[in-house]
Amino acid sequence: MAAGSPVEVGSTAPDFTLPGTGSKSYGLAQFKGRTVVLVFYPGDETLVCTKQLCSYNNELQQFEKVNAQILAISAQDVASHESFSTNRGFKFPLLADTEKSVAKAYGTVGPLGLPRRSVFVIDPQGVVKYVHRALLGVTFRPVAELIEAVAQA
């Protein structure tokens, strides 16, 4: 993907492989044929991130009904993610983008290298159908909005 070409609606989603919870590696390609809700969040065990991911986890059945897989990515390492996931009972993987390479590819790294809370809905063919990059990470996209985006993917 060329630098300076941000991922937007209609773009082909950049593929990646990252280590994640459950001692596995996860890549976008392994979910071909399913819609992926790709969630970039700033940090494990932080107030808004915890609320956001718990909200998605609590409503996971809504995502499953529309055959959507949630993948959550942040810059913390797998050990941090394992702890966060175990503490909160997440039923979707948390991926470690410690180099922020995937965050950079998706244009979610903000000023001073800080991550921006962002969500992408990627259709079963790998095309981006929904993009939201927060300017301030104090709120997050509600489940109903994401389910609607998946339904339209």
MIDOSE-1310 file (N, C-alpha, C; in nm, 2 decimals, decimal comma, always signed):
residues 153
maag	+0,08/-0,12/+0,00/+0,00/+0,00/+0,00/+0,09/+0,12/+0,00; +0,06/+0,21/-0,09/+0,14/+0,33/-0,10/+0,12/+0,43/+0,02; +0,23/+0,49/+0,06/+0,22/+0,59/+0,17/+0,14/+0,70/+0,11; +0,06/+0,76/+0,20/-0,02/+0,87/+0,16/-0,16/+0,84/+0,10
spve	-0,18/+0,71/+0,09/-0,31/+0,67/+0,03/-0,39/+0,60/+0,15; -0,47/+0,68/+0,22/-0,54/+0,63/+0,34/-0,65/+0,53/+0,30; -0,67/+0,44/+0,39/-0,77/+0,34/+0,37/-0,91/+0,41/+0,40; -0,99/+0,40/+0,29/-1,12/+0,47/+0,30/-1,23/+0,37/+0,25
vgst	-1,35/+0,40/+0,25/-1,46/+0,32/+0,20/-1,43/+0,30/+0,05; -1,44/+0,17/+0,01/-1,41/+0,13/-0,12/-1,26/+0,08/-0,15; -1,18/+0,11/-0,05/-1,04/+0,06/-0,06/-1,03/-0,09/-0,03; -0,93/-0,16/-0,09/-0,90/-0,29/-0,05/-0,83/-0,29/+0,08
apdf	-0,88/-0,36/+0,18/-0,82/-0,36/+0,31/-0,68/-0,42/+0,31; -0,58/-0,35/+0,36/-0,44/-0,40/+0,37/-0,44/-0,53/+0,46; -0,38/-0,64/+0,40/-0,37/-0,76/+0,48/-0,26/-0,75/+0,58; -0,27/-0,83/+0,68/-0,17/-0,83/+0,79/-0,18/-0,96/+0,86
tlpg	-0,07/-0,99/+0,94/-0,07/-1,10/+1,03/+0,00/-1,05/+1,16; -0,07/-1,07/+1,27/-0,03/-1,02/+1,40/-0,04/-1,13/+1,50; +0,05/-1,14/+1,60/+0,02/-1,23/+1,71/-0,09/-1,18/+1,80; -0,16/-1,28/+1,86/-0,28/-1,24/+1,94/-0,30/-1,33/+2,05
tgsk	-0,41/-1,31/+2,12/-0,45/-1,39/+2,24/-0,48/-1,53/+2,19; -0,46/-1,62/+2,29/-0,48/-1,77/+2,26/-0,36/-1,83/+2,19; -0,25/-1,76/+2,20/-0,12/-1,81/+2,14/-0,13/-1,83/+1,99; -0,21/-1,75/+1,92/-0,23/-1,77/+1,78/-0,18/-1,64/+1,71
sygl	-0,16/-1,66/+1,58/-0,14/-1,54/+1,49/-0,27/-1,53/+1,41; -0,31/-1,40/+1,38/-0,43/-1,37/+1,31/-0,40/-1,29/+1,19; -0,46/-1,32/+1,08/-0,44/-1,24/+0,96/-0,58/-1,21/+0,90; -0,59/-1,10/+0,83/-0,71/-1,07/+0,76/-0,75/-1,18/+0,66
aqfk	-0,65/-1,23/+0,59/-0,68/-1,33/+0,48/-0,75/-1,45/+0,54; -0,73/-1,49/+0,66/-0,79/-1,61/+0,72/-0,94/-1,59/+0,74; -0,99/-1,47/+0,73/-1,14/-1,44/+0,75/-1,20/-1,41/+0,61; -1,14/-1,43/+0,50/-1,20/-1,41/+0,37/-1,33/-1,49/+0,37
grtv	-1,43/-1,43/+0,31/-1,56/-1,49/+0,31/-1,65/-1,45/+0,43; -1,59/-1,38/+0,53/-1,67/-1,33/+0,64/-1,65/-1,18/+0,65; -1,74/-1,11/+0,70/-1,72/-0,97/+0,73/-1,64/-0,96/+0,86; -1,54/-0,86/+0,85/-1,45/-0,84/+0,97/-1,48/-0,70/+1,02
vlvf	-1,50/-0,69/+1,15/-1,51/-0,56/+1,22/-1,37/-0,54/+1,29; -1,29/-0,45/+1,23/-1,15/-0,43/+1,27/-1,15/-0,31/+1,37; -1,12/-0,33/+1,49/-1,13/-0,23/+1,59/-0,99/-0,19/+1,64; -0,95/-0,07/+1,62/-0,82/-0,02/+1,67/-0,85/+0,05/+1,80
ypgd	-0,79/+0,02/+1,91/-0,81/+0,08/+2,04/-0,68/+0,12/+2,10; -0,68/+0,23/+2,18/-0,56/+0,28/+2,23/-0,49/+0,20/+2,34; -0,56/+0,14/+2,43/-0,49/+0,06/+2,53/-0,57/-0,03/+2,62; -0,50/-0,14/+2,66/-0,56/-0,24/+2,75/-0,59/-0,17/+2,89
etlv	-0,71/-0,21/+2,94/-0,75/-0,17/+3,08/-0,76/-0,02/+3,10; -0,78/+0,05/+2,99/-0,81/+0,20/+3,00/-0,96/+0,21/+3,00; -1,01/+0,32/+3,06/-1,15/+0,34/+3,08/-1,24/+0,32/+2,96; -1,21/+0,40/+2,86/-1,30/+0,40/+2,74/-1,28/+0,27/+2,66
ctkq	-1,16/+0,22/+2,65/-1,13/+0,10/+2,57/-1,20/-0,02/+2,64; -1,19/-0,02/+2,77/-1,26/-0,13/+2,85/-1,41/-0,13/+2,82; -1,47/-0,01/+2,83/-1,61/+0,01/+2,80/-1,65/-0,04/+2,66; -1,57/+0,01/+2,57/-1,59/-0,02/+2,42/-1,58/-0,18/+2,40
lcsy	-1,47/-0,24/+2,44/-1,46/-0,38/+2,41/-1,56/-0,47/+2,49; -1,59/-0,42/+2,61/-1,69/-0,50/+2,69/-1,83/-0,48/+2,62; -1,86/-0,37/+2,57/-1,98/-0,35/+2,50/-1,99/-0,44/+2,38; -1,89/-0,45/+2,30/-1,89/-0,54/+2,18/-1,89/-0,69/+2,23
nnel	-1,82/-0,72/+2,33/-1,83/-0,86/+2,38/-1,97/-0,90/+2,44; -2,03/-0,80/+2,51/-2,16/-0,83/+2,56/-2,27/-0,85/+2,45; -2,24/-0,79/+2,34/-2,33/-0,79/+2,22/-2,28/-0,88/+2,11; -2,19/-0,97/+2,14/-2,12/-1,05/+2,04/-2,22/-1,13/+1,96
qqfe	-2,33/-1,17/+2,02/-2,43/-1,25/+1,95/-2,49/-1,17/+1,83; -2,49/-1,04/+1,85/-2,54/-0,95/+1,74/-2,45/-0,96/+1,62; -2,32/-0,96/+1,65/-2,22/-0,97/+1,54/-2,22/-1,11/+1,48; -2,24/-1,21/+1,56/-2,24/-1,35/+1,51/-2,36/-1,37/+1,42
kvna	-2,48/-1,30/+1,45/-2,60/-1,32/+1,37/-2,57/-1,27/+1,23; -2,49/-1,17/+1,21/-2,46/-1,12/+1,07/-2,32/-1,17/+1,02; -2,28/-1,28/+1,08/-2,15/-1,35/+1,04/-2,03/-1,26/+1,03; -2,02/-1,17/+1,14/-1,91/-1,08/+1,14/-1,81/-1,12/+1,25
qila	-1,68/-1,11/+1,22/-1,57/-1,14/+1,32/-1,51/-1,01/+1,37; -1,51/-1,00/+1,50/-1,44/-0,88/+1,56/-1,29/-0,92/+1,58; -1,20/-0,83/+1,54/-1,06/-0,83/+1,56/-1,02/-0,70/+1,63; -0,97/-0,70/+1,75/-0,93/-0,58/+1,82/-0,78/-0,57/+1,82
isaq	-0,73/-0,45/+1,78/-0,58/-0,43/+1,77/-0,54/-0,31/+1,85; -0,43/-0,33/+1,93/-0,36/-0,21/+1,99/-0,21/-0,24/+2,00; -0,14/-0,15/+2,05/+0,01/-0,16/+2,04/+0,07/-0,23/+2,16; -0,02/-0,27/+2,26/+0,04/-0,35/+2,37/+0,08/-0,49/+2,33
dvas	+0,16/-0,55/+2,40/+0,21/-0,69/+2,37/+0,11/-0,79/+2,40; +0,13/-0,92/+2,36/+0,04/-1,03/+2,38/+0,02/-1,05/+2,53; +0,12/-1,04/+2,61/+0,10/-1,07/+2,75/+0,00/-0,97/+2,81; +0,01/-0,84/+2,77/-0,09/-0,74/+2,82/-0,23/-0,78/+2,77
hesf	-0,24/-0,82/+2,64/-0,37/-0,86/+2,59/-0,43/-0,98/+2,66; -0,34/-1,08/+2,68/-0,39/-1,20/+2,75/-0,45/-1,17/+2,89; -0,38/-1,08/+2,96/-0,43/-1,04/+3,09/-0,56/-0,96/+3,08; -0,57/-0,87/+2,99/-0,69/-0,79/+2,97/-0,81/-0,88/+2,93
stnr	-0,78/-0,97/+2,83/-0,88/-1,06/+2,78/-0,93/-1,15/+2,89; -0,84/-1,21/+2,97/-0,88/-1,30/+3,08/-0,96/-1,22/+3,18; -0,92/-1,10/+3,22/-0,99/-1,02/+3,32/-1,13/-0,99/+3,28; -1,15/-0,97/+3,15/-1,28/-0,92/+3,10/-1,36/-1,03/+3,03
gfkf	-1,30/-1,14/+3,00/-1,38/-1,25/+2,94/-1,41/-1,23/+2,79; -1,32/-1,17/+2,72/-1,34/-1,14/+2,58/-1,35/-1,27/+2,50; -1,44/-1,28/+2,41/-1,46/-1,40/+2,32/-1,42/-1,37/+2,18; -1,34/-1,26/+2,16/-1,28/-1,23/+2,03/-1,13/-1,20/+2,05
plla	-1,05/-1,22/+1,95/-0,91/-1,20/+1,98/-0,86/-1,06/+1,99; -0,76/-1,04/+2,07/-0,69/-0,91/+2,08/-0,55/-0,93/+2,01; -0,52/-0,84/+1,92/-0,40/-0,86/+1,84/-0,30/-0,75/+1,88; -0,17/-0,79/+1,88/-0,06/-0,70/+1,93/+0,01/-0,64/+1,81
dtek	-0,01/-0,51/+1,79/+0,06/-0,44/+1,68/+0,17/-0,35/+1,75; +0,27/-0,42/+1,81/+0,36/-0,34/+1,89/+0,45/-0,24/+1,81; +0,46/-0,27/+1,68/+0,54/-0,18/+1,59/+0,45/-0,07/+1,53; +0,32/-0,09/+1,55/+0,21/+0,00/+1,49/+0,21/+0,00/+1,34
svak	+0,26/-0,11/+1,28/+0,27/-0,12/+1,14/+0,13/-0,13/+1,07; +0,04/-0,21/+1,14/-0,09/-0,22/+1,09/-0,17/-0,09/+1,11; -0,15/-0,03/+1,23/-0,22/+0,10/+1,26/-0,18/+0,20/+1,15; -0,05/+0,20/+1,12/+0,00/+0,30/+1,02/-0,06/+0,27/+0,88
aygt	-0,07/+0,14/+0,84/-0,13/+0,10/+0,71/-0,28/+0,15/+0,70; -0,35/+0,15/+0,82/-0,49/+0,18/+0,82/-0,51/+0,33/+0,85; -0,40/+0,40/+0,88/-0,41/+0,55/+0,90/-0,47/+0,58/+1,04; -0,44/+0,50/+1,14/-0,50/+0,52/+1,27/-0,40/+0,57/+1,37
vgpl	-0,28/+0,61/+1,33/-0,18/+0,67/+1,42/-0,20/+0,82/+1,41; -0,23/+0,88/+1,52/-0,25/+1,03/+1,52/-0,13/+1,10/+1,55; -0,15/+1,23/+1,59/-0,03/+1,32/+1,63/+0,05/+1,25/+1,74; +0,18/+1,28/+1,73/+0,28/+1,23/+1,83/+0,28/+1,08/+1,84
glpr	+0,23/+1,01/+1,73/+0,24/+0,86/+1,73/+0,13/+0,80/+1,82; +0,04/+0,87/+1,87/-0,07/+0,82/+1,95/-0,17/+0,75/+1,87; -0,22/+0,63/+1,92/-0,33/+0,56/+1,84/-0,46/+0,63/+1,85; -0,54/+0,63/+1,74/-0,67/+0,69/+1,73/-0,77/+0,57/+1,73
rsvf	-0,87/+0,58/+1,82/-0,97/+0,48/+1,83/-1,04/+0,48/+1,69; -1,05/+0,37/+1,63/-1,10/+0,36/+1,49/-1,16/+0,22/+1,47; -1,26/+0,22/+1,38/-1,33/+0,10/+1,34/-1,34/+0,09/+1,19; -1,31/-0,03/+1,13/-1,33/-0,05/+0,99/-1,42/-0,17/+0,98
vidp	-1,51/-0,17/+0,88/-1,59/-0,29/+0,85/-1,54/-0,33/+0,71; -1,50/-0,46/+0,70/-1,44/-0,51/+0,58/-1,53/-0,62/+0,53; -1,58/-0,61/+0,41/-1,67/-0,71/+0,36/-1,60/-0,84/+0,33; -1,68/-0,95/+0,30/-1,62/-1,08/+0,28/-1,52/-1,09/+0,16
qgvv	-1,52/-0,99/+0,07/-1,42/-0,99/-0,04/-1,30/-0,90/+0,00; -1,29/-0,85/+0,12/-1,18/-0,77/+0,16/-1,19/-0,62/+0,12; -1,31/-0,57/+0,09/-1,32/-0,43/+0,06/-1,38/-0,36/+0,18; -1,32/-0,24/+0,21/-1,36/-0,16/+0,33/-1,50/-0,10/+0,30
kyvh	-1,59/-0,12/+0,39/-1,73/-0,07/+0,37/-1,77/+0,04/+0,47; -1,69/+0,06/+0,57/-1,72/+0,15/+0,68/-1,59/+0,19/+0,74; -1,57/+0,32/+0,77/-1,45/+0,37/+0,83/-1,50/+0,48/+0,94; -1,44/+0,47/+1,06/-1,46/+0,57/+1,16/-1,33/+0,59/+1,23
rall	-1,27/+0,70/+1,22/-1,15/+0,74/+1,30/-1,18/+0,85/+1,39; -1,17/+0,82/+1,52/-1,21/+0,93/+1,62/-1,10/+1,03/+1,62; -1,14/+1,16/+1,63/-1,05/+1,27/+1,65/-1,01/+1,27/+1,80; -1,10/+1,25/+1,89/-1,08/+1,24/+2,03/-1,13/+1,10/+2,07
gvtf	-1,05/+1,02/+2,14/-1,09/+0,89/+2,17/-1,18/+0,87/+2,30; -1,27/+0,97/+2,32/-1,35/+0,96/+2,45/-1,48/+0,89/+2,43; -1,52/+0,86/+2,31/-1,64/+0,79/+2,28/-1,60/+0,67/+2,18; -1,70/+0,58/+2,16/-1,67/+0,48/+2,07/-1,80/+0,45/+1,99
rpva	-1,79/+0,38/+1,88/-1,91/+0,36/+1,79/-1,99/+0,25/+1,86; -2,12/+0,27/+1,87/-2,21/+0,18/+1,93/-2,24/+0,05/+1,85; -2,27/-0,06/+1,91/-2,29/-0,18/+1,85/-2,39/-0,17/+1,73; -2,51/-0,10/+1,76/-2,61/-0,09/+1,66/-2,56/-0,02/+1,53
elie	-2,47/+0,08/+1,54/-2,42/+0,14/+1,42/-2,33/+0,04/+1,34; -2,25/-0,03/+1,42/-2,16/-0,13/+1,35/-2,24/-0,24/+1,28; -2,34/-0,29/+1,35/-2,43/-0,40/+1,29/-2,49/-0,35/+1,16; -2,54/-0,22/+1,17/-2,59/-0,16/+1,05/-2,49/-0,16/+0,93
avaq	-2,37/-0,12/+0,97/-2,26/-0,11/+0,87/-2,23/-0,25/+0,81; -2,23/-0,35/+0,90/-2,21/-0,49/+0,85/-2,32/-0,53/+0,76; -2,44/-0,50/+0,80/-2,56/-0,54/+0,72/-2,55/-0,48/+0,58; -2,49/-0,37/+0,57/-2,48/-0,30/+0,44/-2,36/-0,34/+0,36
a	-2,27/-0,42/+0,43/-2,14/-0,46/+0,36/-2,16/-0,56/+0,25
